[in-house]
């Protein structure tokens, strides 16, 4: 918990160009830096139980909005690829539904932006029938690459 006296909050005239308050006011600093808040404790009335590096809720929320957008786009791309395979006669309607059913939980996680959850669910995929090893490997590789590059 952070305790800050109300007279130490930023003044409305101390604004950055984007209109956000400048938290560097009055020797005490809570500033946003990329993905975390840094608390510089210069006075005794600020508690010291605040972790040094914490990703603030707005930054976490923003990163999941981006992950959700990417997950929805990935799902749309995969769905279009499968529909194209169906339209060109490379998948039957039954094959299409089999793949859809098998990957339902993974695609649901991706559409929510939960790439790590989707990665964790990959182990539940059973290769066989309409799901070839190369298709399963392709999706696993793409999800693993995304997690490696974005987490």
Secondary structure by P-SEA (a helix, b strand, c coil): cccccccccccccccccccccccccccccccccccbbbbbccccccccccccccccaaaaaaaaaaaaaaaaaaaaaaaaaaaaaaaaccccaaaaaaaaaaaaaaaaaaaacaaaaaaaacccccccccccaaaaaaaaaaaaaaaaacc
